Amino acid sequence: MESQPMLENKVVKPKKIRSMNQKKRLYGILFILPAFLFIFSFMVYPLVYSFYMSLHDYNFVYDAKPTFIGLENYIEALKDKNFIVSLKNTFVFGTSYFVLVMVISLTLALLIFHTKRFNNFLSTIIFLPIVVPVSLSALVFLWILQENYGLLNHILGDVLNMPFLTYAWLNNGDTAMASIIGVSLWATIGFETILFLGGLQSIPRDILEAAEVDGASGFKRIFYIILPNLKETYILTGIWAILHGLKVFVEPMVMTDGGPGNSTLVLYQEIYYTAFTYFDMGYASAMAYILGTLALVFSLINFYINRTKEKA
């Protein structure tokens, strides 16, 4: 009986395996290289260099090179009247904006979620301001709120015949800040509403149906079932609202330029003026790092509070 020839299994040589792995690593590096270069060039390097600049005294118009002064820029910021005023105004705007945008956007999201008849109409009205640039929105409301030729005073005084309600909305510190907050809400509340609506739609329907079977309907369903299941959404919307509240710039810049006086001067404006009007890049970098630290701290507080509630 003739023995059948045995088929030898093809064995891949170790050198060939190493070569294939090296090619895969090379291809992987080439794929991530553009993203890495972008992040390094526009995020990592500016972040590191701005911290380096915050430790130096440097006016890029007059000084040949930066002069190391340590933490003096940070100490000077705590003594600077304009910095303190702008920080206070930023907190006033940020706190008011955060509370109002969270409450109103959640209310609108609940209204859209539970309304079937006018769902598309309401969604269009609420989401429409998102497509309008914030600078353009601020410019339009600047015209609307003007004392002499503004549309709001024209409607109140001439159309409704209530001239006692007309007011110089942007010439008084309190109403000017309230106007800026209102414009910011109008321009951005649609985005927050989208986030909350996405959170509402992610709640499993069996939970909502079980709540209805158990007799939880109306406000009971909202407070005991829906709101507790939006904890992840609170984290996302809260961080976004905090960042926008602390980094507000366009609305006060276009509508009041920080006035009247310094009543609407926010920290982002003060940083901008220091850097590009007075060219003091070291001091501006220190203030920018203070602002960034505040944004990070408040974001972490928001994250911690909602995570703690979720575990409880």
Secondary structure, DSSP 8 states (H G I E B T S, - for coil): -------------HHHHHHHHHHHHHHHHHHHHHHHHHHIIIIIHHHHHHHHHHTEE-BTTT-SS-EE-TTHHHHHHHH-HHHHHHHHHHHHHHHHHHHHHHHHHHHHHHHHHH--TTHHHHHHHHHGGGGS-HHHHHHHHHHHT-TTT-HHHHIIIIIS--GGG---TTSSHHHHHHHHHHHHHHHHHHHHHHHHHHHHHTS-HHHHHHHHHTT--THHHIIIIIGGGGHHHHHHHHHHHHHHHHS--HHHHHHTTT-STTTT--HHHHHHHHHHTS-BHHHHHHHHHHHHHHHHHHHHHHHHHHHHHHH-
